[in-house]
Amino acid sequence: MPYQARIPDEIYAQLYQIKHSFEQSLAPHQISNAPSLQDMVNVALKRLIRDWQDSEQHNLLHDELLEQRKIARSNMGRRKSEDR
């Protein structure tokens, strides 16, 4: 069952830059072979799952996820204009 997730603007912009860079590295007739943003998210999620299952990476990922949650909570209700 598919779910939607919000992606912060700055991360979306970085993903778009990666996609654009990838497209630039391909011949014009091969641009359709460039990965989509969804492809990149899928790869990132697979890596997250793999790291979670790796005992050496698990604790690092655990701490990083908790820190991300703390940052997200501190930004809740904040307007984008307040960040500038």
N, CA and C of each residue as an Amber inpcrd file, in Angstrom:
protein
   252
   0.8370000  -1.1570000   0.0000000   0.0000000   0.0000000   0.0000000
   0.9040000   1.2500000   0.0000000   0.7950000   2.1230000  -0.9830000
   1.6640000   3.3070000  -1.0520000   1.2640000   4.3680000  -0.0330000
   2.2530000   5.0710000   0.4530000   2.0550000   6.1710000   1.3770000
   2.7840000   7.3910000   0.8440000   2.3270000   8.5580000   1.2390000
   3.0120000   9.7870000   0.8730000   3.8250000  10.2550000   2.0630000
   4.9600000  10.8590000   1.7660000   5.7950000  11.4360000   2.8080000
   6.1730000  12.8480000   2.3920000   6.2470000  13.7340000   3.3620000
   6.6750000  15.0980000   3.0670000   8.1890000  15.1320000   3.0030000
   8.6870000  15.7990000   1.9900000  10.1280000  15.9570000   1.8350000
  10.4240000  17.4420000   1.9650000  11.3100000  17.8220000   2.8930000
  11.6390000  19.2460000   3.0390000  12.1630000  19.8220000   1.7190000
  11.8700000  21.0900000   1.5120000  12.2580000  21.7580000   0.2650000
  13.7530000  21.6300000  -0.0310000  14.5960000  21.7780000   1.0020000
  16.0430000  21.7270000   0.7660000  16.4950000  20.3320000   0.3220000
  15.8740000  19.2940000   0.8460000  16.2100000  17.9350000   0.4150000
  15.6860000  17.6820000  -0.9900000  14.4790000  18.1410000  -1.2580000
  13.9170000  17.9970000  -2.6000000  14.8120000  18.6930000  -3.6180000
  15.2980000  19.8760000  -3.2840000  16.1770000  20.6180000  -4.1930000
  17.4680000  19.8430000  -4.4540000  18.0130000  19.2170000  -3.4270000
  19.2370000  18.4240000  -3.6050000  18.9700000  17.2030000  -4.4750000
  17.8340000  16.5500000  -4.2660000  17.4850000  15.4070000  -5.1110000
  17.3310000  15.8360000  -6.5720000  16.7050000  16.9820000  -6.7650000
  16.5260000  17.4840000  -8.1220000  17.8850000  17.7930000  -8.7610000
  18.8250000  18.3410000  -7.9760000  20.1680000  18.6150000  -8.4950000
  20.8670000  17.3180000  -8.8970000  20.7000000  16.2750000  -8.0990000
  21.2950000  14.9730000  -8.4430000  20.6900000  14.4650000  -9.7420000
  19.3780000  14.5590000  -9.8500000  18.7000000  14.1130000 -11.0720000
  19.2010000  14.8890000 -12.2810000  19.2920000  16.2070000 -12.1410000
  19.7520000  17.0540000 -13.2410000  21.1950000  16.7060000 -13.6230000
  22.0380000  16.5060000 -12.6360000  23.4260000  16.1290000 -12.8900000
  23.4990000  14.7920000 -13.6270000  22.6740000  13.8660000 -13.2050000
  22.6190000  12.5540000 -13.8480000  22.2090000  12.7020000 -15.3110000
  21.1870000  13.5190000 -15.5520000  20.7110000  13.7340000 -16.9230000
  21.7940000  14.3590000 -17.7950000  22.5870000  15.2630000 -17.1950000
  23.6660000  15.9170000 -17.9370000  24.7510000  14.9300000 -18.3470000
  24.8960000  13.8540000 -17.5930000  25.9410000  12.8750000 -17.8930000
  25.5230000  11.8850000 -18.9800000  24.2570000  11.9240000 -19.3690000
  23.7440000  11.0010000 -20.3770000  23.6540000  11.6650000 -21.7480000
  23.7390000  10.8540000 -22.7670000  23.5300000  11.3480000 -24.1250000
  22.0720000  11.7870000 -24.2470000  21.8020000  12.7790000 -25.1040000
  20.4310000  13.2890000 -25.2320000  19.3670000  12.2170000 -25.4520000
  19.6770000  11.2040000 -26.2250000  18.6810000  10.1700000 -26.4880000
  18.5210000   9.1850000 -25.3280000  19.3380000   9.3480000 -24.2630000
  19.2710000   8.4470000 -23.1100000  18.7260000   9.1170000 -21.8500000
  18.3140000  10.3790000 -21.9500000  17.8610000  11.1130000 -20.7660000
  16.7100000  10.3880000 -20.0630000  15.8930000   9.7090000 -20.8180000
  14.7760000   8.9940000 -20.1880000  15.2660000   7.8470000 -19.3040000
  16.5370000   7.4800000 -19.4280000  17.1180000   6.4320000 -18.5770000
  17.5610000   6.9640000 -17.2170000  17.5350000   8.2820000 -17.0420000
  17.9390000   8.8740000 -15.7660000  16.9470000   8.4630000 -14.6850000
  17.4420000   8.2410000 -13.4700000  16.5250000   7.8600000 -12.3870000
  15.5810000   9.0090000 -12.0400000  14.3690000   8.6510000 -11.6960000
  13.3940000   9.6510000 -11.2520000  13.6500000   9.9610000  -9.7770000
  12.9830000  10.9820000  -9.2730000  13.0980000  11.2820000  -7.8510000
  12.6040000  10.0970000  -7.0220000  11.5570000   9.4270000  -7.5000000
  11.0430000   8.2490000  -6.7940000  12.0960000   7.1430000  -6.7470000
  12.8370000   6.9510000  -7.8370000  13.9090000   5.9540000  -7.8510000
  14.9490000   6.2630000  -6.7820000  15.3170000   7.5410000  -6.6760000
  16.3220000   7.9370000  -5.6840000  15.8130000   7.7170000  -4.2640000
  14.5500000   8.0370000  -4.0220000  13.9670000   7.8190000  -2.6930000
  13.9310000   6.3260000  -2.3790000  13.5800000   5.5100000  -3.3470000
  13.5460000   4.0590000  -3.1310000  14.9230000   3.5220000  -2.7510000
  15.9640000   3.9790000  -3.4520000  17.3290000   3.5400000  -3.1410000
  17.7090000   3.9870000  -1.7310000  17.3830000   5.2330000  -1.3920000
  17.7170000   5.7470000  -0.0660000  17.0070000   4.9470000   1.0310000
  15.7350000   4.6060000   0.8010000  14.9960000   3.8280000   1.7990000
  15.5570000   2.4150000   1.9380000  15.9650000   1.8230000   0.8380000
  16.5850000   0.4860000   0.9100000  17.8820000   0.5440000   1.6990000
  18.6610000   1.6140000   1.5090000  19.9020000   1.7700000   2.2750000
  19.5940000   1.9520000   3.7540000  18.5630000   2.7310000   4.0680000
  18.1740000   2.9380000   5.4610000  17.8220000   1.5920000   6.1090000
  17.0400000   0.7870000   5.4180000  16.6510000  -0.5270000   5.9420000
  17.8770000  -1.4130000   6.1170000  18.7590000  -1.4090000   5.1350000
  19.9840000  -2.2250000   5.2220000  20.8340000  -1.7860000   6.4110000
  20.9850000  -0.4550000   6.5970000  21.7660000   0.0310000   7.7310000
  21.1050000  -0.3200000   9.0540000  19.7850000  -0.2760000   9.1070000
  19.0670000  -0.6160000  10.3360000  19.3130000  -2.0720000  10.7150000
  19.4380000  -2.9310000   9.7230000  19.6240000  -4.3580000   9.9660000
  21.0910000  -4.7180000  10.2330000  21.9960000  -3.7830000   9.9700000
  23.4310000  -3.9920000  10.1880000  23.7710000  -3.5700000  11.6170000
  24.2570000  -4.5110000  12.4170000  24.5000000  -4.2160000  13.8300000
  25.5200000  -3.0900000  14.0240000  26.4640000  -2.9250000  13.1110000
  27.4540000  -1.8490000  13.2350000  26.8430000  -0.4810000  12.9300000
  25.8610000  -0.4290000  12.0570000  25.2530000   0.8310000  11.6590000
  23.9970000   1.1710000  12.4690000  23.4030000   0.1880000  13.0800000
  22.1210000   0.3590000  13.7640000  22.1340000   1.5030000  14.7810000
  23.1110000   1.5100000  15.6800000  23.1390000   2.5410000  16.7260000
  23.3340000   3.9290000  16.1490000  24.1910000   4.0480000  15.1350000
  24.3920000   5.3520000  14.4940000  23.1060000   5.8470000  13.8500000
  22.4430000   4.9510000  13.1580000  21.1910000   5.3060000  12.4960000
  20.1180000   5.6500000  13.5340000  20.0640000   4.8900000  14.5860000
  19.1180000   5.1360000  15.6780000  19.2840000   6.5650000  16.2030000
  20.5180000   6.9430000  16.5030000  20.7870000   8.2790000  17.0290000
  20.4580000   9.3640000  16.0080000  20.7860000   9.1180000  14.7450000
  20.5030000  10.0830000  13.6870000  18.9940000  10.2810000  13.5070000
  18.2440000   9.1920000  13.5890000  16.7890000   9.2920000  13.4600000
  16.1730000  10.0630000  14.6360000  16.6770000   9.8270000  15.8430000
  16.1760000  10.5710000  17.0020000  16.4950000  12.0550000  16.8750000
  17.6780000  12.3640000  16.3790000  18.0590000  13.7660000  16.1820000
  17.1850000  14.4230000  15.1190000  16.8970000  13.7040000  14.0590000
  16.0200000  14.2270000  13.0090000  14.6280000  14.5190000  13.5590000
  14.1170000  13.6320000  14.3990000  12.7910000  13.8500000  14.9970000
  12.7950000  15.0960000  15.8660000  13.8830000  15.2830000  16.6360000
  14.0070000  16.4580000  17.4990000  14.0070000  17.7380000  16.6520000
  14.7370000  17.7440000  15.5470000  14.7890000  18.9030000  14.6530000
  13.4120000  19.1640000  14.0460000  12.7650000  18.1060000  13.5910000
  11.4380000  18.2560000  12.9730000  10.4420000  18.8320000  13.9770000
  10.4980000  18.3750000  15.1980000   9.5710000  18.8840000  16.2180000
   9.8410000  20.3460000  16.5300000  11.1020000  20.7200000  16.5430000
  11.4220000  22.1240000  16.8450000  10.9810000  23.0410000  15.7120000
  10.8490000  22.5010000  14.5050000  10.4170000  23.2990000  13.3550000
   8.9050000  23.2980000  13.1580000   8.1740000  22.4810000  13.8990000
   6.7220000  22.4070000  13.7280000   6.0800000  23.7550000  14.0170000
   5.1850000  24.1460000  13.1370000   4.4660000  25.3960000  13.3040000
   5.2570000  26.6090000  12.8680000   6.4780000  26.4070000  12.4890000
   7.3320000  27.4940000  12.0380000   7.0600000  27.7910000  10.5770000
   7.0170000  29.0350000  10.2380000   6.8320000  29.4100000   8.8350000
   8.1860000  29.4250000   8.1360000   8.1710000  29.1160000   6.8510000
   9.4290000  29.1260000   6.0890000  10.1080000  30.4740000   6.1520000
   9.3290000  31.5460000   6.1850000   9.9020000  32.8910000   6.2210000
  10.6650000  33.1460000   7.5210000  10.3330000  32.4080000   8.5800000
  11.0330000  32.5480000   9.8510000  12.4320000  31.9650000   9.7940000
  12.6620000  31.0180000   8.8710000  13.9640000  30.3730000   8.7530000
  14.9910000  31.2760000   8.0710000  14.5130000  32.2820000   7.3950000
  15.4200000  33.1230000   6.5970000  15.9290000  34.2840000   7.3840000
